[in-house]
Amino acid sequence: MGALDYLSNFCTVTSTRSKRKAMQTVEIKVKMDCDGCERRVKHAVTSMKGVKSVEVNRKQSRVIVSGYVEPNKVLKRVKSTGKKRAEFWPYIDQHLVRYPYASGVYDWRAPKGYVRNVVQAFPASINAPEENMVTLFSDDNVNACSIM
């Protein structure tokens, strides 16, 4: 068996390739005042390895990067352009939140139609069925029955 083990070492194939990163979409909030800022941020992120597409929306102060990248590296690259106050996109659509005007959720700096992404905005998963029925026909509920 010693000879067979010795020969089998030559026949085995070992993979030295590293695992490929998963396709991700990274959203970053960064304040851009002019075309130069926008161009600098877009060029810095586009030149990264694994980036497939970059969308820059100066009005919303938002950069959307899609590709095989790590979110922290994208944020670090954006900060290296001189934009030290860059952060991950902290907002979600207002329609996805049950209580968009709860304390800590509403942000006057958020773009139109967005609120802060906090845990308080989502209902608890262990609600009583009676409470769900009461809020279903409440005037405070945005998604309440409109037939009334």
KAHU-V230674 format. One record per residue. OMEGA is omega in whole degrees, -180 to 180 (999 if undefined). NEAR is the number of other ideal C-beta (glycine too) atoms within 12 Angstrom. Layout:
omega=OMEGA near=NEAR
omega=OMEGA near=NEAR
This chain:
omega=-178 near=7
omega=-179 near=8
omega=179 near=9
omega=177 near=10
omega=-180 near=11
omega=-180 near=11
omega=-179 near=11
omega=176 near=12
omega=179 near=12
omega=-176 near=11
omega=-178 near=10
omega=179 near=10
omega=177 near=9
omega=-179 near=8
omega=178 near=7
omega=179 near=6
omega=178 near=7
omega=179 near=7
omega=180 near=8
omega=180 near=12
omega=179 near=19
omega=176 near=14
omega=-177 near=15
omega=171 near=22
omega=-178 near=23
omega=178 near=38
omega=-176 near=32
omega=175 near=40
omega=179 near=32
omega=-177 near=38
omega=178 near=24
omega=-175 near=28
omega=-172 near=15
omega=179 near=11
omega=180 near=12
omega=178 near=15
omega=-179 near=23
omega=-179 near=28
omega=-179 near=17
omega=180 near=24
omega=-179 near=40
omega=-180 near=30
omega=-179 near=20
omega=-178 near=30
omega=-180 near=40
omega=-177 near=26
omega=178 near=19
omega=178 near=29
omega=177 near=16
omega=-179 near=25
omega=179 near=29
omega=180 near=20
omega=179 near=21
omega=175 near=31
omega=178 near=24
omega=178 near=31
omega=-175 near=20
omega=-179 near=22
omega=178 near=12
omega=-175 near=24
omega=-172 near=30
omega=175 near=31
omega=179 near=42
omega=-178 near=30
omega=177 near=38
omega=178 near=23
omega=-180 near=27
omega=-175 near=23
omega=174 near=32
omega=-176 near=19
omega=-179 near=29
omega=178 near=16
omega=178 near=24
omega=178 near=39
omega=179 near=30
omega=180 near=22
omega=177 near=33
omega=179 near=43
omega=-180 near=22
omega=178 near=20
omega=-179 near=30
omega=179 near=18
omega=-174 near=29
omega=-178 near=13
omega=179 near=15
omega=179 near=33
omega=176 near=26
omega=-176 near=23
omega=-174 near=30
omega=-172 near=22
omega=173 near=30
omega=179 near=24
omega=-179 near=17
omega=-177 near=25
omega=180 near=13
omega=-175 near=20
omega=-179 near=30
omega=-179 near=28
omega=-174 near=26
omega=-179 near=30
omega=176 near=19
omega=-178 near=20
omega=-179 near=13
omega=-179 near=17
omega=-178 near=26
omega=179 near=20
omega=-177 near=24
omega=178 near=11
omega=-179 near=15
omega=175 near=25
omega=-178 near=23
omega=179 near=13
omega=-179 near=14
omega=173 near=28
omega=-180 near=32
omega=179 near=31
omega=178 near=25
omega=-175 near=21
omega=-177 near=16
omega=-176 near=19
omega=-178 near=27
omega=-180 near=19
omega=176 near=19
omega=-176 near=13
omega=-177 near=8
omega=178 near=8
omega=176 near=15
omega=-180 near=12
omega=180 near=10
omega=-180 near=9
omega=178 near=14
omega=180 near=18
omega=-180 near=14
omega=-179 near=15
omega=-179 near=21
omega=-179 near=21
omega=-179 near=15
omega=176 near=17
omega=180 near=13
omega=-178 near=15
omega=-179 near=22
omega=-177 near=19
omega=-178 near=19
omega=-180 near=17
omega=-176 near=13
omega=-179 near=10
omega=-178 near=6
omega=999 near=9
